[in-house]
Amino acid sequence: MLGRQVTCIYRAYENGELVVTGRLTLDGLPNVGDMVPLNGRPYTVRSVDYDAGLNVLALERGSWRDT
């Protein structure tokens, strides 16, 4: 993550199931594979999309590469 603060829409998954959605402000746009803290828990960014002028993140609890 580099650069300026960005606000993203996120969809957080645990074991492949959607558990929460919301908005998250970060110090830069993350890349796929980066870890992002959400409510004190680490989530791995599994996708970064852009829709209707907003950055949209899909987050997976822990490392999605291990599932």
C-alpha positions as CSV (number, residue, x, y, z in Angstrom):
1,M,0.0,0.0,0.0
2,L,1.4,3.3,-1.0
3,G,0.2,6.9,-1.3
4,R,-2.8,8.8,-0.1
5,Q,-5.8,7.8,2.0
6,V,-8.5,6.0,0.1
7,T,-12.0,4.9,1.2
8,C,-13.0,1.5,-0.1
9,I,-16.1,-0.6,0.0
10,Y,-15.3,-4.0,1.4
11,R,-16.9,-7.4,1.4
12,A,-15.3,-9.7,4.1
13,Y,-15.6,-13.5,3.9
14,E,-14.8,-16.3,6.3
15,N,-14.6,-19.8,5.0
16,G,-16.0,-18.5,1.7
17,E,-19.1,-17.1,3.3
18,L,-19.9,-13.3,3.3
19,V,-19.9,-12.1,6.9
20,V,-19.8,-8.3,6.7
21,T,-19.7,-5.4,4.3
22,G,-18.9,-1.8,4.9
23,R,-16.5,1.1,4.2
24,L,-12.9,1.2,5.2
25,T,-10.4,4.1,5.0
26,L,-6.8,3.0,4.4
27,D,-3.5,4.9,3.9
28,G,-3.3,3.6,0.3
29,L,-5.0,1.2,-2.0
30,P,-3.9,-2.4,-1.2
31,N,-2.8,-5.0,-3.6
32,V,-4.1,-8.6,-3.9
33,G,-2.3,-10.6,-1.2
34,D,-1.8,-7.7,1.2
35,M,-3.1,-8.1,4.8
36,V,-5.6,-5.5,6.0
37,P,-6.7,-5.1,9.6
38,L,-10.5,-5.2,10.1
39,N,-12.0,-5.0,13.6
40,G,-8.7,-6.1,15.0
41,R,-8.4,-9.2,12.8
42,P,-6.2,-9.7,9.8
43,Y,-7.8,-10.2,6.4
44,T,-6.1,-10.9,3.1
45,V,-7.1,-8.9,0.1
46,R,-8.3,-11.4,-2.6
47,S,-9.4,-8.9,-5.2
48,V,-9.4,-5.2,-5.8
49,D,-12.1,-3.9,-8.2
50,Y,-13.4,-0.5,-9.2
51,D,-17.2,0.0,-9.5
52,A,-19.3,3.2,-9.9
53,G,-16.3,5.4,-8.9
54,L,-15.4,3.4,-5.8
55,N,-12.7,0.9,-4.9
56,V,-14.2,-2.4,-3.9
57,L,-12.2,-5.0,-1.9
58,A,-12.9,-8.6,-1.3
59,L,-11.3,-9.7,1.9
60,E,-10.8,-13.2,3.3
61,R,-10.1,-14.0,6.9
62,G,-6.5,-15.2,7.2
63,S,-4.7,-16.2,4.0
64,W,-7.1,-17.1,1.1
65,R,-4.2,-18.9,-0.6
66,D,-4.2,-21.5,2.1
67,T,-7.9,-22.5,1.4
